[in-house]
Amino acid sequence: MDELSEELAKPHNARLRAYVAGLFDIERNKRWVDCSHSIGVHHFWSVSTLQHLGSLDARLIKDDIEVAKTGYPKTPTFELGDHITASYLWVLGMYELVRTLDQFAKQEESPLNNVSAEINSYKRRINRLRIPLAKMEAAGSNRDDSPIAYPGVNQDHGMAWQLGEDTWITRRELSDEALALFEFIDSQKKEETESR
């Protein structure tokens, strides 16, 4: 048995098996892990929460590509319902993490106060989808949106929800924006450290 086969056989290497099977974007996951430590100033559990959401994103992105091509995720069960549910839960989880960070960053003495505006901006963006997903009503800032976020598939970005006749929000776009936000927070924290 070669080294790779031995590693793949180990129970704790599920992500490696998923990567080898083409089910996991390891580079994207690494980006999430790399920037996650910057929010440890809030609470050490924030770091692992972001890493778990990043790991889920790294899997969902691969599924989204397959769903856009074939209509089914590239998973052992090919369950589209599971993909929709996991995407839905990613949105709710990311919103809750960002909402908590937004509250923390607004405090004047917060180490994240200098990025408070960026966190709040993303929170408002994801909230537009979170409200109809979680509460089945339109977000207060977008009263013309549908109270129901209807799931669908965007050919470029995968899982999406329709909020109006011409209004769609994709999980991938929210994910890209979240990753950019956390990488920005990380870069700001590094700049602060270097300037001391």
C-alpha positions as CSV (number, residue, x, y, z in Angstrom):
1,M,0.0,0.0,0.0
2,D,1.4,3.4,-1.0
3,E,1.6,6.4,1.4
4,L,-1.5,8.1,-0.1
5,S,-3.6,5.0,0.2
6,E,-2.5,4.6,3.8
7,E,-3.5,8.3,4.5
8,L,-6.8,7.8,2.7
9,A,-7.6,4.8,4.9
10,K,-7.3,6.7,8.1
11,P,-10.7,7.7,9.6
12,H,-9.7,11.3,10.4
13,N,-8.8,12.1,6.8
14,A,-12.3,12.5,5.4
15,R,-11.4,15.9,3.9
16,L,-8.4,14.3,2.1
17,R,-10.7,11.6,0.7
18,A,-13.2,14.3,-0.4
19,Y,-10.4,16.3,-2.0
20,V,-9.1,13.2,-3.9
21,A,-12.7,12.4,-5.1
22,G,-13.1,16.0,-6.3
23,L,-15.6,16.9,-3.6
24,F,-13.7,19.5,-1.7
25,D,-11.8,22.7,-2.6
26,I,-8.7,22.4,-0.4
27,E,-7.2,25.8,-1.5
28,R,-10.4,27.7,-0.7
29,N,-10.6,25.9,2.7
30,K,-7.0,26.9,3.4
31,R,-7.9,30.6,2.7
32,W,-10.7,30.3,5.3
33,V,-8.4,28.8,7.9
34,D,-5.7,31.4,7.2
35,C,-8.0,34.3,7.8
36,S,-10.0,32.8,10.6
37,H,-7.5,33.6,13.4
38,S,-8.0,37.3,13.0
39,I,-11.4,37.1,14.7
40,G,-10.0,35.2,17.7
41,V,-9.9,38.7,19.4
42,H,-13.7,38.3,19.7
43,H,-13.8,34.8,21.1
44,F,-11.7,31.7,20.5
45,W,-14.9,29.8,19.4
46,S,-15.4,32.3,16.6
47,V,-12.3,30.9,15.0
48,S,-13.5,27.4,14.8
49,T,-17.0,28.5,13.8
50,L,-15.5,30.3,10.8
51,Q,-13.3,27.4,10.0
52,H,-16.3,25.0,10.0
53,L,-18.4,27.4,7.8
54,G,-15.3,27.6,5.5
55,S,-15.0,23.9,5.3
56,L,-18.7,23.6,4.4
57,D,-18.2,26.3,1.8
58,A,-15.3,24.4,0.3
59,R,-17.6,21.4,-0.2
60,L,-20.6,23.3,-1.3
61,I,-18.6,25.1,-4.1
62,K,-17.7,21.7,-5.6
63,D,-21.3,20.6,-5.3
64,D,-22.5,23.9,-6.9
65,I,-20.4,23.2,-10.0
66,E,-21.9,19.8,-10.4
67,V,-25.4,21.0,-9.7
68,A,-25.1,23.7,-12.4
69,K,-23.8,21.0,-14.9
70,T,-26.1,18.1,-14.1
71,G,-28.8,19.2,-11.7
72,Y,-27.4,17.0,-8.9
73,P,-24.5,17.4,-6.4
74,K,-21.5,15.2,-6.8
75,T,-22.1,13.4,-3.5
76,P,-22.6,9.7,-2.8
77,T,-26.4,10.2,-2.6
78,F,-26.8,12.8,-5.3
79,E,-29.5,14.4,-3.1
80,L,-30.3,17.9,-4.3
81,G,-32.5,18.5,-1.2
82,D,-29.4,17.9,1.0
83,H,-27.4,20.4,-1.0
84,I,-30.2,23.0,-0.7
85,T,-30.4,22.4,3.0
86,A,-26.7,22.6,3.6
87,S,-26.6,25.9,1.5
88,Y,-29.5,27.3,3.6
89,L,-27.7,26.4,6.8
90,W,-24.5,28.0,5.6
91,V,-26.3,31.3,5.0
92,L,-27.9,31.1,8.5
93,G,-24.7,30.2,10.2
94,M,-22.6,32.9,8.5
95,Y,-25.2,35.5,9.3
96,E,-25.2,34.6,13.0
97,L,-21.4,34.7,13.1
98,V,-21.3,38.1,11.3
99,R,-24.1,39.5,13.5
100,T,-22.2,38.6,16.6
101,L,-19.0,40.1,15.2
102,D,-20.9,43.2,14.2
103,Q,-22.1,43.8,17.8
104,F,-18.6,43.2,19.1
105,A,-17.0,45.5,16.5
106,K,-19.4,48.4,17.3
107,Q,-18.0,48.8,20.8
108,E,-15.5,51.6,20.8
109,E,-12.8,49.6,22.7
110,S,-13.2,46.6,20.4
111,P,-10.1,45.4,18.5
112,L,-12.4,45.1,15.5
113,N,-13.8,48.6,15.7
114,N,-11.7,49.8,12.7
115,V,-13.5,47.2,10.5
116,S,-16.9,47.7,11.9
117,A,-18.3,49.4,8.8
118,E,-17.2,46.5,6.6
119,I,-18.7,43.9,8.9
120,N,-22.0,45.8,9.1
121,S,-22.2,46.2,5.4
122,Y,-21.8,42.5,4.8
123,K,-24.3,41.8,7.6
124,R,-26.9,43.9,5.8
125,R,-26.2,42.1,2.5
126,I,-26.6,38.6,3.9
127,N,-29.6,39.6,6.0
128,R,-31.6,40.4,2.9
129,L,-31.6,36.6,2.2
130,R,-31.5,35.4,5.8
131,I,-34.8,37.1,6.7
132,P,-37.0,35.3,4.1
133,L,-35.1,32.0,4.6
134,A,-35.5,32.1,8.4
135,K,-38.6,34.1,9.0
136,M,-40.5,33.8,5.8
137,E,-41.0,37.5,5.5
138,A,-39.2,40.2,3.4
139,A,-36.3,42.0,5.1
140,G,-37.3,45.4,6.5
141,S,-34.8,47.1,4.1
142,N,-36.3,45.4,1.1
143,R,-40.1,45.3,1.6
144,D,-40.7,44.6,-2.1
145,D,-38.9,41.3,-1.9
146,S,-40.9,38.1,-1.7
147,P,-41.4,36.8,1.8
148,I,-40.3,33.4,0.6
149,A,-36.8,32.8,-0.8
150,Y,-37.4,30.4,-3.7
151,P,-34.4,28.0,-4.3
152,G,-33.0,27.7,-7.8
153,V,-29.7,27.1,-9.6
154,N,-27.6,29.8,-11.2
155,Q,-25.5,28.4,-14.1
156,D,-22.4,30.4,-13.0
157,H,-22.6,30.2,-9.2
158,G,-24.8,27.2,-8.3
159,M,-27.3,27.5,-5.4
160,A,-29.4,30.7,-5.5
161,W,-32.6,32.0,-4.1
162,Q,-35.1,34.2,-5.9
163,L,-36.4,37.2,-3.9
164,G,-38.2,39.0,-6.7
165,E,-38.9,38.8,-10.4
166,D,-35.4,39.8,-11.3
167,T,-33.7,39.5,-7.9
168,W,-31.6,36.5,-7.2
169,I,-28.9,36.0,-4.5
170,T,-26.4,33.2,-4.8
171,R,-24.7,31.5,-1.9
172,R,-21.4,31.6,-3.9
173,E,-21.5,35.4,-4.2
174,L,-22.3,35.7,-0.4
175,S,-19.5,33.2,0.3
176,D,-17.0,35.1,-1.9
177,E,-17.9,38.4,-0.2
178,A,-17.6,36.8,3.3
179,L,-14.2,35.3,2.4
180,A,-13.1,38.7,1.1
181,L,-14.4,40.4,4.3
182,F,-12.5,38.0,6.6
183,E,-9.3,38.3,4.5
184,F,-9.6,42.1,4.8
185,I,-10.0,41.8,8.6
186,D,-6.9,39.6,8.7
187,S,-4.9,42.0,6.6
188,Q,-5.9,44.9,8.9
189,K,-4.9,42.9,12.0
190,K,-1.5,42.1,10.4
191,E,-1.0,45.8,9.5
192,E,-1.7,46.8,13.0
193,T,0.7,44.3,14.4
194,E,3.5,45.4,12.0
195,S,3.0,49.1,12.8
196,R,3.5,48.5,16.6
